[in-house]
Amino acid sequence: MVQELLQKLFFFKSEPKIQDGYVEVQIADNNLADQFQQIELFPKIIFETRSGEIFYGLGISSYAPNDFFKFYLKEYNWNPYLPEKTFSLPETLCPQIQIVKSNDTVKLRWVSSLTQIHFKNQMTSTFPLFLKLQTEPAFHDWLYMFQNVTWDVLNKYVPARRCTIELSDPLDSYAFFLKVRKPNHYNFLIQKSKEESFLGSSPERLLKVQNDLLETEAVAGTRAKEKSEELLNSQKDLKEHDWVVQDILRKLDLLCSSSITKTNPYLYESKNLCHLKTDITAQFSYDPQQLPSLVARLSPTAAICGHPQELALQTLQRYEKFQRGFYSAPIGYFDSDGSEITVAIRSCYILAKKASLASQSSNTLELYSGVGVVSDSNPNQEWDELDLKIKPYMDLLK
């Protein structure tokens, strides 16, 4: 059963080594698992680190051995007056079947006895038609927010926008993920079921812990790639970026007894954007049991909430009329050796629901983007930046 599953997903260049509790094999190429989307076992999760290591998870196990990895899946439902947006998955999830791919080596483990796994038909090769788009907030509500936010103590807040796109047919989330995925990014796909998925490609690391070294970063300040020098010389963006840096340093100072180091801000480029980035490191005694509390101490950062945090959060609760769910929340993996957690920006929800006797079809794509706002921000320019951040997704639907 195990070898059959691996052969469905990868091309071998050596015979699998079957050992106690896991199977290891050398593979012939460095691609993602070919037929991962066709496996009929949910939830299905992919988390790819910047270095290219990929963690696959299938199903949920109630038993979590110490040497197995777990996914960390936080959801942000900040507004107490709105219904929660949730996948109803455990915050720390141990997959029943887990696969780790590092370069050309694949290791598969399973928590309990593997039963028969079914594969469905091949995924679609084309994307559905774009029918209708609605933004939350609408532009007039965006202007209203800019005109009414009080800046007496608030330095910065980071409002999000949700663009809901109605589609002609169900969108294949794995096919879309393959198009969205970028090198040197954190790429992730969470499929709760055949109908519901969340995916994205984030440039931002919340934390990496390995060998008692904690690495984090401030990513704040964005321009189109061709305007990179303008960004590097923008006093507004440098000031906004420094608030994020200082917020992280303050939080780390409460966690780490050893010295903390940081770089100067520099340009970090992705496909169509460039960002200001500062790398921060600290000595840290890692305990996997404490990972959730560590993440809770560091997030949300000022890059996705604002500064000061409590006042920024109150501002968002007043003006942001939807729950974020996984958007901008920390997601990643951890095990006994370390952890990598990203900030789930540049992301989207997919609902691909076929019509039934009880309900109509509902095929939608929700694109999320956020932007840092300070007292002298221009609402039109910030709205344009929101559009710029979802452009790679929009281009795929045209």
N, C-alpha and C positions, 0 to 999 in steps of 0.2 A: 504493500500500500504506500509506504514512504517513498520508495524508489519511483513508483508510478507518478506520484505527485510531483517530485522533483523533475522527472522527465517531461512532464507537461509544461513546466515553467522555464527550464534552462536546457541548453545544449551542453552535454558533458564532454570533457576532454580526458577524463580519467574515471576509473570505476569508483563508485561511492564507497566510503569507509563507514561501515555501520558499527557504532560503538554503543556503550551503555547510555541510553537516553538521548542520543543524537546521531545524525548522519552528516558527514562532511564530504564535499565533492569539489573538484576543480572544474570550472565551466569554460566554455570555448569563446564566449564573448562577454562584453561588459555592459550589456543592456539590462533594462528592467525585465522582470519576470514576464515572459511572453503572454501567458494566458491567466494572469492573476485575476483579471476581471471576470473570467468565466467560472471561477470557483463559487459554488453555491454554499457558502458558509459565512455568516455575518455575526458581528461586524467585521469588516475588513479594513485594515489600516496599513498605510505606507508612510514611513518617515525617513527622509533622506537628508543626511547631514551635508554641510558645505564640502567636506572632504570626499563625499561620494559614497560613504558607508550607508547601506540601506537596511532598514528594519521593517519586516513584514509581519503582520499579525492577523490571525484568523480565529474567530470565535472568542469566547471568554471562559477563563478557568476560575473556579472559586478557590482553587489551591494554587499558591504562588511560591514555588521553590526559590530559595535564596539566590541560586546561580542563574535564574532566568531573568530576562529583562521585562520591564513593565513600561507601558505607555503612561505619560502624564497628560491628562486631557481636562483642562480647566475651561469653564464657561463663565462669561461675564453677563450677569443680569443685574445691572446696577440700579435700575429704576424700580422702586418698590410698588409703584402704582400701575405697572404694566405687567401683563402675563409673561412668564418666563419663556425664553426661546431655548429649548434644550433638546439634545439627542438622548437624554436619559441614560448615558453611559457612565460607568464608574469613573471617578476622577483619577484613580490609579488602576489601570486595567492590565491584567496578565493574560495574554492571548493563549488559547488552548494549543494552537500551532504557531510557532514562531520561527522565522527564517531571518538570518543575518547574512548579508552579502557584503564582503569586503574585497575589493579588487576582483580577482577571478576565483575567489573561494566562497563557497556557500555552505552555511551550517544550518541544519534544520533540527529543531527540538519539538517535542510534544509533551504536554503536561499529563495527559491521560491517554488511554487507548484510542487509537485512531479508528474511526468508523469509516464507512464508504463515503467518499467525497464526490459530489456530482459536479459536472461541468456543463454550463449552458452553451448556447450557440455563440458564434463569433460576434464581436462587437461591431457596431456600425462604423463606417468609414467616412461618413459625411455628417455635418452638423445641421440641426433644424433651422428653419427660417426665423428671423427676428420679426415679431409681430407688433409689439407695443412696449414702451418704456415709461416707468413712473419713478420719480425721485422722492425720497424722504430725507431731509426736508425739501419742499419745493423752493425755488429760488426766492420767492417773496418771503417765505419763512426764514430763509438764510439771512436775508437783509434785515429782517426784524430782529433776529438774534444779535447781529452785529450792532444794531442801534441801541439795544437794551442791556447788554451785559455791563455790569459794574466793575470798574477796574481799580477801586480804592486799594485793595490788598492783592487781588489776583494778578499774577504775572503772565500767565499763559493757560489756555485750555485747548483741548484737541477734539473738536466735534467730528463725528463720523457722518457719512452720507450712505444711504442704501439705495441702489438703483435696481428696481425689480423689472426684469425683462420677461415678457410673455413670449413663449416659443411655440412654433407650429407642431412640434413633436417632442418626445422625450429626448433629453440630451444625455449621451453616454458619458458618464463622469470620468471613467478611466481614459477614454480617448481624448477628452478635454484636458485631463491632467497631463497626458503626454505632450500636448501642445503648449501648455502653460509652464511646465517644468523648465527651470533654467540652471545652468552650471553655476557653481559657487554660491548657491542659494540653499535655503532650507525648503525642500519640496515635500508636501504632505497631502495625503488623501485619506479621509475618514468616511467610509461607507457604512452607515447604520443598517441599511437595507437596500433592496433593489431600487427603492424610490428616493431615498434621502442621502445626500452626500455633502461633504464640506471639503474644499481643497484650496491649495494656494502655493505660492512660491515667494517666500519672505527673504528679504536681505538682512533681517535683523536678528541677532542672537540675544536672548535674555541671559543665558549662562551656559558655560561649559566647565565641568569639573572633572579633572583627571590628575592622578598623582599628586593630590593635595594642592593643586593649583586651580584657582577659580578665575575664569576669563569671562568678561562681559563687555558691553560696549554701549556707547550713546550714538544713536543714529537719528539725527534731527536736522532739518533743513534740506529742501529738495528743489531741484530745477530740472528742466529738460537737459539732456546730456550736452547739447551744443552750447549751453549757457553755464558751463562748469566754473569758469573764471569769475563770472558775476556772483555765483554762490559763495565762492571762497573769499570774496571781498565785501560781502554784504554784512554790515554791522548788525542789522536786524536779525539775520539768520544766525550769526555767530553768538549774539546775545541769547537767542532762543535755545541754541545748541548748548550753551554753557549752563543754562538752568537744568537741562537734562543731565549733564555731567555732574553738577553739584548734587543733584538729587540722588544719583547712584552712589557717589562717594559718601554721602551722609549715611545711606542705608548700609553700605559695606563697612563703614567705621563701627557700626554696632554689631557686626557679625565676625569681623576678622581682627585678631589681635596683632598680626604681623603687618609689615608695611604694604601699602597699596600704591601701585604705580599706574601712570596713564601716559598716553601719547598726546601730542598736540592734534587739533582737528585736521583732518585731511580729506581729500575727495575719494569717494567710494562709488564706483559706477556699476549700474546694471544695464539692462537691454536698452531702455530709452530714457533712463533717469540717472542723475547723479545726486549723491547725498553727502552731507558733512558727517564724518564719523570720528569718534575717539575710542581707542582701545583701552581697557582698564583691566588690570590683573591684581590678584591678591593671594597670599597663602591662606589655605583653608583646609581644615580637617574634615574630610568628607565622611558622612554617614548616610547611606541610602535610605534609612528609616526616617531621616529628617528632611528628605528632599522636598516634600510638600510644604513644610514650614519655611524652608529656604526660599522657595519660589514665592510664597506669600509675602515674605519680607521684601523681596526685590521688585515685585510687580503689584499694581501697574506702575510702569515708569512714567516719568514726566513726558516722554515721547508720545505716549498714547492716551494720557489722561490730562496732564497739565501740572502747573506749579503755582502755589502750594497745592499738594494733592487733594486734601479734604475740600478746599474751596473750589478747586477745579471740578471735582466729582459732583459737588452740589450744583454747579453751573450746568454740567452735562445732564444731570437728572431733571433739571428744569426745561432744557431746550431740546434734548435728544429724545424723540418720541418713538423710539423702537429699542428693543433689547439687542445687544450685540451677539450674544451666544459665544461661539468660538472666535469671532472676529476680534483681533488684537489681543486675544487671551494667550497665556503660555501653554504650548503643547510641545511634546517631545518624548524622550525615552530616558530611563535610568536603570542601572543595574548595580551589582556589588562593586564594580570598578570605577564607575563614573556616570556622567549624565550630560546630555545636550538638550537644551530647551530653546525654542524659538518664540518670537512674538508673531502671532498668526495674522500678519497684515498681508496686503496684496492677495486677497482671498475671496471666496464666493461659496454660497450655498446653491445646491441644485435639487430641485424637486421634479421628479419624472414619474408622474402618476397617471396610469392609463385609466380610461373610463371603465366603469363597472356598473352593475345593476343599481348599486347604492349611491354612486357618486359620479360626477363628471371628471374628465381628465383635467390635470393641472400640471402644466409643463412650464416651469419658471426657473430663471437664473437670477440670483440676488448677488450683485457686485457691491463690495464694500470698499470705502476709502476714507481716510481721515487726513486732517491737516492741522498743523499747529497755528493757533491764532494768538497774537499779542495786540496790545492797545492800538498800534499804528498799522495793523494789517488792513489790506484792501480786500473787500468782500468779493469783488469780481476776479481778482488775481487768485485768491484762495479757491474759488469755485473752479477756475481753470486748472488749478493744480489737482483738484479731485478728479477732473476729467482725464488729466495726463496719467494719473496712477492706474486708472482702469482701462486705458487705451489698448494694452496688449490683449485683454480679454475681448473688448469690443471688436477689434480687428479680426478676430477669429470667427465672428458671427456675420461678417459682411460678405 
